[in-house]
Amino acid sequence: MKHRATGRPRGRPPSVPFDLGTRIYDALKRKMDPDTRMVRPQWKELARELGVSRSTISREMPHLKAGGLIESVVMTSEKNARVKCILYKVND
């Protein structure tokens, strides 16, 4: 039986934008707390906004960290010290 092309899955972009890192950084800046410069992004919402998958965003985050644009900050919950939360500090 001959293989038949099925096309792109629904919702998948034809290609990843060349300036995805800049778009992610700009989105994080818009969502940050202006006093602390911290942000806890909702990955699903961010992916939908940018038109890419969450895994595409997660592959781009190390590049933003290496460039010094963002820093990871691990916070513990006030109610339960075992619960950890990762926030990102946006640098200029």
N, C-alpha and C positions, 0 to 999 in steps of 0.2 A: 504494500500500500504506500502510495506516495505521500510525503509530508506536505501539509498545507500550512501556509503562514496564517497566523491568527491575528496579527496586528498588535498594536500597543495596548496593554491593559488600560482600563478606564481610569482616568485621573493621573496617569503618569505623564510627566512633561516630555516633549520630544527630545529635549536635551537640557542639561543643567546650565543655568545662566552663568556666564563667564564671571560676573561680579557677585556671585552668591555670598561670599564672605562679607563684602561691603553691605549687602542687603540685610544679612543677619545682624551685623554690628549696628546698623541704623535702627533696625527693629528693636534690638535690646536697649539702645539709647532712648527710644521713645517710651519704653515700658519701665525704665528704671525709676527708682525713688531719687528725686533730685538732691536730697540731703545726704543720703548715705552712698549714692551711686550704685546701689545694689538692685539686682533684678532676679526674680525667680520666674523664668519663662514657662509658659504652657506650651510644650513642644508640639502638641497636636494642632493647636491654634496657630502657632508660628509657621508650621509646615503648610497649613492650608492657606495662610496669608501669602506665603512666598511661592506657592505652587510646586513644592517639592515634598519628598517624604521626610519623615523624622530621621531615618537612617542617613539621608543625605546631609541633613543639618548636623547630625552627630559626627559625621566624617569631616565636616568643615571646622568644628569647634577647636580641635587641636591646633589648627593653623592660626586661628584668632588668638589662642593662648600663647603660641610661640612668637607671634608678632607683638605681644605685649598689649594688645587691645583690650583683653579681658583677663580676669583672674578668677579661679575657682575658690570659693570660700565654703567650708563645711560648717554647718550650724547644727546644734542639737536642739531638740524640742524642749520647751520649758516644762512640759508635763512629764515627759518620758525621756531620760538622758540617752536611752538606747536608740531612739529614732533620730536619724541623721537627714539633713536636707542640704542640698548643694545650691548655693546662690552664686551669682556671677557679679563681680565688681567690674563696672565699665570704666576703662581708663581713656584719657584723651591723648 
